[in-house]
Amino acid sequence: STYEIIAFLLSKLLLNEFNGEFLKKILKIIEAQVDRTGMHKSYNPLEQAKYINDLNEIKNILLFFKISIPEKFNFLILSMSSTLNQYIHQDGSIALFNGANNNYQKQILSLVQKEEFLKSREFSNNNGIAFYSDKKRKLFFDVVQPDKLKLSNSLGAGTLSFELSTNEEKLITNCGASENLGKNPEYLRYSAAHSTIILKNTNISEIKKGNPHIKYPQEVSFQINHLEKNIEFEGSHNGYLRKYNKIIKRKIIIDKVKDKIYGEDSIISLKSTNSKTVFHIRFHLMPDITTNITKNKKNIILKTKKNKIWMFKSSSELNLEKSIYVDNNSTKETQQIVIKGITDSTKKIEKWSIEAI
């Protein structure tokens, strides 16, 4: 951990035992915990901020002892800061994935603002929390490939979940996390606490307290398609393959012109069978959003705190259920939109959209 690196660095410097080889090894350890987009491999924006803060502390220690800072080190801090800047919603909150919370929102914004020349970037990886942003919108999409590494301890079972903010307000969220007594309740890592597709209310990855997932999707795939009028995010996972013989796919289409996104969620059966499987597609709403479901139950009108009106549409009947949102270790009651159905023997497709009206 960075705490261990700082302790090691200080002890060697104070004992006058530090040399250039130690610095090379430290840099290798640090680089191994960051992916090629500049994201900490916990895929938790809060951990990203803590990591940047610790790297700055290491840098200050080296400067105090008049040790030259490797250019790679400075570049890594800048790269990670630029990436962290992408994971901030339109309302100034961070994206709630893998145990992230907004207890330190002011500090994170201050940390990002310290760095000069931060540029907007595009997501150019096939693993991680994919992001899209323009002047009005921010969208995040969980396509993290879980593994057994210690860095994955805090990963949630929210594969293919997404969050959306627009016009300085957040609409779709995950339930969040807390740090009450230093612990995050396990249920906040469950698939049902994320805006994603769930079969039989079973977690996509098997959660074990304080450990990486025991069972998890062996293949999470992702691709971005840049079209003339749209940008498409396409992700899939095989987390339900062994239990239910099914592959889950989600396509999110972002309209470049209209303030609208489209979704297409697919549950694909690999074996033709007569057995039916119940599924839920959950969209957790922010607490300040009021809802009004139409007579045909396929449209829900959303009204935000700033009196912006949105229409959530679906090809199937919609339900409204209770949900929770964790903010500054305080649990708030909110709502979630749920598409509920039964899979068939081949392929079940559910289409939905969110549009400003």
C-alpha positions as CSV (number, residue, x, y, z in Angstrom):
1,S,0.0,0.0,0.0
2,T,1.0,3.6,-0.3
3,Y,1.1,3.9,3.5
4,E,3.7,1.1,3.6
5,I,5.7,2.8,0.8
6,I,5.7,6.1,2.7
7,A,6.8,4.3,5.9
8,F,9.6,2.4,4.1
9,L,10.7,5.6,2.3
10,L,10.9,7.6,5.4
11,S,12.8,4.9,7.4
12,K,15.4,4.5,4.7
13,L,15.9,8.2,4.3
14,L,16.2,8.8,8.0
15,L,18.7,6.0,8.3
16,N,20.6,7.3,5.3
17,E,20.1,3.9,3.5
18,F,18.1,5.1,0.6
19,N,19.4,4.7,-3.0
20,G,18.2,5.0,-6.6
21,E,17.3,1.3,-6.8
22,F,14.8,1.7,-4.1
23,L,13.2,4.5,-6.0
24,K,12.9,2.4,-9.2
25,K,11.3,-0.5,-7.2
26,I,8.8,2.0,-5.6
27,L,7.8,3.3,-9.0
28,K,7.2,-0.2,-10.3
29,I,5.0,-1.0,-7.3
30,I,3.0,2.2,-7.8
31,E,2.7,1.7,-11.6
32,A,1.4,-1.9,-11.1
33,Q,-1.6,-0.6,-9.2
34,V,-2.7,1.8,-12.0
35,D,-4.2,0.8,-15.4
36,R,-3.2,2.4,-18.7
37,T,-6.0,5.0,-18.5
38,G,-4.6,6.3,-15.2
39,M,-7.2,4.6,-13.0
40,H,-6.4,2.9,-9.7
41,K,-7.2,-0.8,-10.1
42,S,-9.7,-0.7,-7.2
43,Y,-11.9,1.2,-9.8
44,N,-13.1,3.3,-6.9
45,P,-12.9,7.1,-7.5
46,L,-12.5,7.7,-3.8
47,E,-9.5,5.3,-3.6
48,Q,-8.2,7.1,-6.7
49,A,-8.2,10.4,-4.8
50,K,-6.5,8.9,-1.8
51,Y,-3.8,7.3,-4.0
52,I,-3.1,10.7,-5.7
53,N,-2.9,12.4,-2.3
54,D,-0.4,9.7,-1.1
55,L,1.7,10.1,-4.3
56,N,1.9,13.9,-3.6
57,E,3.1,13.1,-0.1
58,I,5.8,10.8,-1.4
59,K,6.8,13.5,-3.9
60,N,7.0,16.1,-1.0
61,I,9.2,13.7,1.0
62,L,11.6,13.2,-1.9
63,L,11.7,17.0,-2.5
64,F,12.4,17.6,1.2
65,F,15.4,15.3,1.0
66,K,16.5,16.9,-2.3
67,I,16.0,13.8,-4.3
68,S,15.2,14.2,-8.0
69,I,11.7,13.3,-8.9
70,P,11.5,10.9,-11.9
71,E,9.5,12.3,-14.8
72,K,7.4,9.1,-14.8
73,F,6.2,10.0,-11.3
74,N,5.1,13.5,-12.2
75,F,3.3,12.1,-15.3
76,L,1.5,9.5,-13.2
77,I,0.1,12.1,-10.8
78,L,-1.0,14.2,-13.7
79,S,-2.6,11.3,-15.5
80,M,-4.4,10.0,-12.4
81,S,-5.7,13.5,-11.6
82,S,-6.9,14.0,-15.1
83,T,-8.7,10.6,-14.9
84,L,-10.2,11.4,-11.5
85,N,-11.6,14.6,-13.0
86,Q,-13.6,12.5,-15.5
87,Y,-15.3,10.6,-12.6
88,I,-17.1,13.7,-11.2
89,H,-20.8,14.0,-12.1
90,Q,-22.5,17.1,-13.3
91,D,-23.6,17.9,-9.8
92,G,-20.0,17.8,-8.4
93,S,-20.4,14.3,-6.8
94,I,-18.2,11.4,-7.7
95,A,-19.4,8.3,-9.4
96,L,-20.5,5.6,-6.9
97,F,-18.8,2.4,-7.9
98,N,-17.0,-0.2,-5.9
99,G,-17.3,1.3,-2.4
100,A,-17.0,4.9,-3.4
101,N,-18.8,7.5,-1.3
102,N,-19.1,11.3,-1.3
103,N,-17.9,12.0,2.3
104,Y,-14.9,13.8,0.9
105,Q,-16.5,15.6,-2.0
106,K,-14.9,19.0,-1.2
107,Q,-11.5,17.6,-0.7
108,I,-11.6,15.7,-4.0
109,L,-12.7,18.7,-5.9
110,S,-9.9,20.7,-4.3
111,L,-7.4,17.9,-5.2
112,V,-8.4,18.0,-8.9
113,Q,-8.4,21.8,-9.0
114,K,-4.8,21.9,-7.7
115,E,-3.5,20.3,-10.9
116,E,-3.0,22.6,-13.9
117,F,-3.6,21.8,-17.5
118,L,-6.1,19.0,-16.9
119,K,-7.7,18.0,-20.2
120,S,-10.8,16.1,-21.0
121,R,-10.1,12.5,-22.0
122,E,-11.9,9.7,-23.6
123,F,-12.2,6.2,-22.2
124,S,-9.8,4.1,-24.3
125,N,-9.7,0.8,-22.3
126,N,-11.6,-2.5,-22.4
127,N,-11.6,-2.8,-18.7
128,G,-12.8,-0.4,-15.9
129,I,-15.5,2.2,-15.4
130,A,-16.2,3.5,-18.9
131,F,-17.1,7.2,-19.1
132,Y,-18.7,9.6,-21.5
133,S,-19.0,13.3,-21.1
134,D,-20.1,16.4,-23.0
135,K,-21.2,19.9,-22.0
136,K,-24.5,18.7,-20.5
137,R,-24.0,15.0,-19.6
138,K,-21.9,12.5,-17.7
139,L,-22.5,8.7,-18.0
140,F,-20.5,5.9,-16.3
141,F,-20.7,2.2,-17.2
142,D,-19.2,-0.6,-15.1
143,V,-17.2,-3.0,-17.3
144,V,-14.6,-4.0,-14.7
145,Q,-13.2,-7.5,-15.1
146,P,-13.0,-8.8,-11.5
147,D,-10.1,-10.9,-10.3
148,K,-8.6,-12.4,-7.2
149,L,-6.1,-9.7,-6.5
150,K,-6.2,-7.9,-3.1
151,L,-6.8,-4.6,-5.0
152,S,-10.2,-6.1,-5.9
153,N,-11.4,-6.4,-2.3
154,S,-13.9,-3.6,-2.5
155,L,-15.4,-4.4,-5.9
156,G,-19.2,-4.6,-6.0
157,A,-21.3,-7.1,-7.9
158,G,-22.6,-4.3,-10.2
159,T,-21.2,-5.4,-13.5
160,L,-22.9,-3.4,-16.4
161,S,-24.5,-0.9,-13.9
162,F,-24.5,2.7,-15.0
163,E,-24.9,6.2,-13.6
164,L,-26.2,9.3,-15.4
165,S,-26.1,13.0,-14.6
166,T,-27.2,15.9,-16.8
167,N,-27.7,19.7,-16.5
168,E,-25.9,19.8,-13.2
169,E,-28.2,17.1,-11.6
170,K,-27.8,13.4,-11.2
171,L,-30.6,11.1,-12.3
172,I,-29.6,7.5,-12.2
173,T,-27.3,6.3,-9.4
174,N,-26.0,3.2,-7.6
175,C,-27.0,3.1,-3.9
176,G,-23.5,4.2,-2.7
177,A,-21.4,3.2,0.3
178,S,-20.7,4.3,3.8
179,E,-17.6,4.4,6.0
180,N,-19.4,4.1,9.3
181,L,-16.9,2.7,11.8
182,G,-14.7,2.0,8.8
183,K,-17.0,-0.6,7.3
184,N,-19.2,-0.7,4.3
185,P,-22.3,-3.0,4.7
186,E,-22.1,-6.0,2.4
187,Y,-25.6,-5.4,1.0
188,L,-24.4,-2.2,-0.6
189,R,-22.0,-4.3,-2.8
190,Y,-24.9,-6.6,-3.9
191,S,-26.1,-6.4,-7.5
192,A,-29.5,-5.2,-6.4
193,A,-27.9,-2.0,-5.0
194,H,-26.7,-1.1,-8.6
195,S,-28.5,0.0,-11.7
196,T,-28.1,-3.2,-13.6
197,I,-29.6,-6.5,-14.8
198,I,-30.2,-9.2,-12.3
199,L,-31.4,-12.8,-12.6
200,K,-33.4,-14.4,-9.7
201,N,-32.1,-11.7,-7.4
202,T,-28.8,-13.4,-7.4
203,N,-25.5,-11.5,-7.2
204,I,-23.5,-11.4,-10.5
205,S,-20.4,-12.0,-8.4
206,E,-20.3,-13.9,-5.1
207,I,-19.6,-11.4,-2.3
208,K,-17.4,-12.4,0.6
209,K,-16.7,-9.9,3.4
210,G,-13.2,-8.3,3.3
211,N,-12.2,-10.4,0.3
212,P,-12.2,-10.4,-3.5
213,H,-15.1,-12.1,-5.1
214,I,-15.1,-15.9,-4.9
215,K,-17.1,-16.4,-8.1
216,Y,-17.3,-13.7,-10.7
217,P,-17.7,-13.2,-14.5
218,Q,-14.7,-14.8,-16.2
219,E,-15.3,-12.6,-19.2
220,V,-16.5,-9.0,-19.2
221,S,-16.3,-7.5,-22.7
222,F,-16.7,-3.9,-23.8
223,Q,-16.5,-1.8,-26.9
224,I,-17.3,1.8,-28.0
225,N,-18.8,2.6,-31.4
226,H,-18.5,6.1,-32.6
227,L,-21.3,6.8,-35.1
228,E,-22.4,10.0,-36.8
229,K,-25.3,10.9,-34.5
230,N,-24.7,8.5,-31.6
231,I,-22.1,6.9,-29.4
232,E,-22.7,3.3,-28.4
233,F,-21.4,1.6,-25.2
234,E,-21.7,-2.2,-25.5
235,G,-20.9,-4.5,-22.6
236,S,-21.5,-8.1,-21.8
237,H,-20.7,-10.6,-19.0
238,N,-21.0,-14.4,-18.4
239,G,-21.5,-14.1,-14.6
240,Y,-24.8,-16.1,-14.9
241,L,-23.5,-18.7,-17.3
242,R,-22.8,-21.5,-14.9
243,K,-26.0,-21.2,-12.8
244,Y,-28.5,-20.2,-15.5
245,N,-26.8,-20.8,-18.9
246,K,-27.3,-17.2,-19.8
247,I,-25.2,-14.3,-21.1
248,I,-26.1,-10.7,-20.2
249,K,-25.6,-7.8,-22.7
250,R,-26.3,-4.1,-22.3
251,K,-26.1,-1.5,-25.0
252,I,-26.4,2.2,-24.1
253,I,-26.8,4.6,-27.0
254,I,-26.0,8.3,-26.3
255,D,-27.7,10.7,-28.7
256,K,-25.2,13.4,-29.6
257,V,-27.9,16.0,-30.6
258,K,-30.9,15.3,-28.3
259,D,-30.7,15.1,-24.5
260,K,-31.6,11.4,-24.7
261,I,-30.1,8.0,-24.1
262,Y,-31.4,4.7,-25.3
263,G,-30.8,1.3,-23.6
264,E,-31.1,-2.3,-24.9
265,D,-30.7,-5.1,-22.3
266,S,-30.4,-8.6,-23.6
267,I,-30.6,-11.9,-21.7
268,I,-29.3,-14.6,-24.1
269,S,-29.9,-18.3,-23.3
270,L,-27.1,-20.6,-24.5
271,K,-29.3,-23.7,-24.2
272,S,-32.8,-24.1,-25.4
273,T,-34.9,-24.9,-22.3
274,N,-38.4,-24.6,-21.0
275,S,-37.3,-23.4,-17.6
276,K,-38.2,-19.8,-16.9
277,T,-35.9,-17.4,-15.0
278,V,-37.2,-14.2,-13.4
279,F,-35.1,-11.1,-14.1
280,H,-35.1,-7.5,-12.7
281,I,-33.6,-4.5,-14.4
282,R,-33.1,-1.8,-11.8
283,F,-32.7,2.0,-12.2
284,H,-32.0,3.7,-8.8
285,L,-33.1,7.3,-8.7
286,M,-31.7,10.2,-6.7
287,P,-33.8,11.1,-3.6
288,D,-35.0,14.5,-4.8
289,I,-36.7,13.1,-7.9
290,T,-40.5,12.8,-7.9
291,T,-42.2,10.3,-10.2
292,N,-45.5,9.9,-11.9
293,I,-46.3,6.7,-13.8
294,T,-48.6,6.9,-16.8
295,K,-51.8,4.8,-17.4
296,N,-50.1,2.3,-19.7
297,K,-47.4,1.8,-17.1
298,K,-44.7,2.0,-19.8
299,N,-43.7,5.6,-19.1
300,I,-42.6,7.4,-15.9
301,I,-42.3,11.1,-15.7
302,L,-39.4,12.2,-13.6
303,K,-39.2,15.7,-12.0
304,T,-35.9,16.9,-10.6
305,K,-35.2,19.3,-7.7
306,K,-34.5,22.0,-10.3
307,N,-37.9,21.3,-11.9
308,K,-36.4,19.6,-15.0
309,I,-38.8,17.1,-16.5
310,W,-37.6,13.7,-18.0
311,M,-39.5,10.8,-19.5
312,F,-38.4,7.2,-18.8
313,K,-39.9,4.9,-21.4
314,S,-39.8,1.1,-21.7
315,S,-41.0,-1.5,-24.1
316,S,-42.4,-3.4,-21.1
317,E,-44.5,-2.5,-18.0
318,L,-42.6,-0.5,-15.4
319,N,-42.8,-0.7,-11.6
320,L,-41.7,1.7,-8.9
321,E,-40.2,0.3,-5.8
322,K,-38.5,1.7,-2.7
323,S,-34.7,2.1,-2.7
324,I,-32.0,3.8,-0.6
325,Y,-29.2,6.2,-1.3
326,V,-26.2,6.6,1.0
327,D,-24.9,10.1,1.3
328,N,-22.3,11.2,3.9
329,N,-23.0,8.0,5.9
330,S,-26.7,9.0,6.0
331,T,-29.2,6.6,4.4
332,K,-32.0,8.3,2.5
333,E,-35.1,6.7,1.2
334,T,-35.6,7.0,-2.6
335,Q,-37.2,5.1,-5.5
336,Q,-36.1,2.8,-8.2
337,I,-37.6,2.0,-11.6
338,V,-37.8,-1.7,-12.2
339,I,-38.5,-3.7,-15.3
340,K,-39.5,-7.2,-14.2
341,G,-40.0,-10.2,-16.5
342,I,-39.3,-13.8,-17.3
343,T,-36.7,-15.0,-19.7
344,D,-37.6,-17.3,-22.7
345,S,-35.7,-20.2,-24.3
346,T,-33.6,-18.0,-26.7
347,K,-33.2,-14.3,-26.2
348,K,-35.1,-11.7,-24.2
349,I,-34.6,-8.0,-25.1
350,E,-35.8,-5.1,-23.1
351,K,-35.6,-1.6,-24.5
352,W,-35.8,1.7,-22.5
353,S,-34.9,5.3,-22.9
354,I,-34.5,8.5,-20.8
355,E,-35.3,11.8,-22.6
356,A,-35.7,15.4,-21.6
357,I,-39.1,16.9,-22.3
